Each structure stands twice: as structure tokens, then as C-alpha cells.
Amino acid sequence: MKLSVVIPAYNEAESIDKTVSQIAEALQDEGIEHELFIVNDNSKDNTLEVLQSLQIKYPTLYFETNEGPNGFGYAVRYGLERFSGDCVAVMMADMSDSPQDLIKFYHTMIKGNYDCVFGSRFIKGGKLVDYPFVKKVVNRMANWIIRMFMGIKYNDTTNAFKLYKKETIEGIKPFLAPHFNLTIELPLKAIIRGYSYTVVPNSWTNRQYGESKLKLREMGSRYFFILLYCFIEKFFSKGDFKKKW
């Protein structure tokens, strides 16, 4: 089963080299057929030049520039419309996600024939390295609200790092979220539309270079919009979108 990894990158020239190298070499060592699909989200630094040099070293690396509209959600959606694998993971360009966790997700999906594999940093075996205190408090509050609102047990919906089968991605379209709120739209739609999933522990490490693109003050209403949209679908669509087994 071919694995695609979609990585949105905006002004990540300092991080993208190590991110690509670590993921590509880990997948090569494991013998996993794969592609790394980097979406250059109209970066203003030399991210594009770094990707061009990396492509010479790693033939499984592909990249395209998203000319716009731009933003995290748009960049991820750009990749999700164009990947070629049988399953696809969304990972960050700042080395916050572990290649070893990606391999664990992949083997878990194959072994259990799951439609999705979700990670949690907040269950036994999960790990946080240098997680900002305020961000952690906001994260825990947001995930508690999502769990209560949607009636689910999964406790790390807001983390972008997840793995989906290609058929799952097709089945949860169309996507609405243009920003980081896409991170909750994808798993919530998968859950309420009846796709199978499992949760495994994963790690998260704070970025070494650059600055986070997530601005907490800007995202509250956008997250709530997607949460409300998914709530309405769950309780009022009468199962019209559910997977037909």
C-alpha cells in the first residue's frame, strides 16, 4: 500500500530540509513505498529553492506551489486533491511530528484494515517536548469542548497529524475549512460518516526554527464554525453521508 505524506510549507526554509530528510530516510529504511508531497504555500523565503535541491537527493519527493488562495487549510486541501498514494498522512513541516510515529500509524492501518489512524499526545505512551503552557491549556479546553459537543471519546482532534485511506478522503469531501480548523473537520467528518478508526499514542516536539503559523486569537470562531457544521451534519443529515458498508 503506497503511502503519501502531505506537508504544507510556508516560509519553512530552515526546517524543511531536516523534515524531508528524516521522513524520507525512515520510510526508505522501512521499505515503505511512498511519496512526500510538499505544498509550498507561496513562501516568501527560499523554501522553494531548498525543495528543488532536496528533490535531487530524494526521488520520492514531489512539490508544487499553491498560488492561492493561501493558508494552512488551503495548502493541505491542495495536497489532498493531488496525492497519488493508497493512504495519506498530513504532517507538519517543522519537525514536530515523528517519522517513527508515521511508520506506526501505517502498520496499524494495514494490520487492522482501519479507514483512519488517529494519534493522541494525551494518552498513555504519548509524549510532549517543550509544549508551550498556554497553548496546552487552550488545547485541552478546545478538545474537551469538541468531545462534549460531538459526543466522542477521542481527545486530540485538533492535532493535524493523522492517516487516512484514499477512499476515506474521497468520502469526507467537500472540505470547507481554509485555515487550521481543517484539522478538526477531517477527523470529525470521518467519525460521523461512519469510517473506522483507531487511536494510538504519538509524540510532539516544539519547532526549532521559525515561528508557529497558528494564531490562537484568530482561530476561535473558525474552529467553532466547523464544529457547528459537523454537529449539524451529525444530528440532522439522518445518515445521508454515512459510509455504505
RATAFEN-V440505 format. One line per field, one symbol per residue. psi: psi as a letter, one per 30 degrees, with the letter a starting at -180 (. if undefined). A space follows every 10 residues. Layout:
psi=???
//
This chain:
psi=kkkkjkjkjj hheffeeeee eeeeeeeeef gkklkjjkjj hhkfaheeee eeeefeejfg kkklkjflll leeeeeeeef fflflflkkk llfggfkkee eeeeeeeeee efhlfkjklk fglkflkkjh kkeeeeeeee eeeeeeeeef hlfkghefkf jlkkleeeee fgllkekfaf ffffeeeeee efggkkllkl kllkkkkfla lkfjjefffe eeeeeeeeee eeeefffhgf gkkj.
//
